[in-house]
């Protein structure tokens, strides 16, 4: 046995650790929660939601519109208009709550699923569809909305975010909780196993970078359950790197807002990084090329449907805020309008020309690049008239 080859080591250290089966029902966990699945407000000793019911109505609108955008994009992919789509279904509260906690100076580094955060930052949803339609490489300028381009390489954006945050330090943009700048990096539970993410944690901690690491733990890294990713809750990993971590109910938009707001303020004032684990659930497929019925139980999905982030806000607004049916009808009508505009815009996106790519390599065209462009154009023209 391995334990016999290491003198003085108790045998139990090397005993196999039982890993929960993915088929086991999800267990209830402890996290920061301010709004229950039934729509009841609850108190937390460390976090509070200080905005009024009008703000909560705004959150409801945001989540409803984003879900409709997501649904329309999924339908477009199924009809062959998009090559792929990564759905955020079920994660609306995590994205809207954290996105609305940002100020105009904060910078966002997303993965490829942060459609709700993009919405909060003012990115045109049509630009997101252009990427998945394959007609551009990301049609928005990160400077316009403080929202970086989508990152397909798993976890790489956490390094980008840490480097950017270190730049904010050197630009003397940190030092005040309300007027300073911070950076937020989004990633999933599967990405937490990547070396890039752990290296970002190290640099952020050592340099006290003003960055919030926002992990949307949706329980599944494609087809791998969270039990195969970690032996402890993800937020507890932060302690090993020397900065605080907190787990929040990722289906509670009020709690997500409050927790992210506090983490961002901490970063802006110069107190360093925070790891936020938004405990949520991916109710749809990982992407439209995935079939979740092959690896997870329908009972798990039904369990999480009872915690739907939009339904709990709807329950609160109707039962406790006196919001009438007209408001919800107006939001649905707005969602229908956005969906129709999104579909029409997607179908009207121009097809790219290969020569277009040469325009986006450098800010100023080099002689070598111009030569390559002309050579390619001549080569492509040689096929004209051949069918």
Secondary structure, DSSP 8 states (H G I E B T S, - for coil): -GGGGSTT--GGGGS------TTS-------B-SB-TTS-B---SS------HHHHHHHHHHHHHHHHHHHHHHHHHHTTSSS-----TT-HHHHHHHHTT--TT-EEE--S--HHHHHHTT--HHHHHHHHHTS-S--S-HHHHTB-----STTHHHHHHHHHHHHHHHTT--S-TTTS--EEEEEETTGGGSHHHHHHHHHHHHTT--EEEEEEE-SEETTEEGGGT-SS-GGGHHHHHTS-EEEEETT-HHHHHHHHHHHHHHHHTT---EEEEEE----S-SSTT--GGGTS-HHHHHHHHTT-HHHHHHHHHHHTS---HHHHHHHHHHHHHHHHHHHHHHHT-----GGGGGGGSSSS--HHHHHHHHHHHHHHHTTTT--
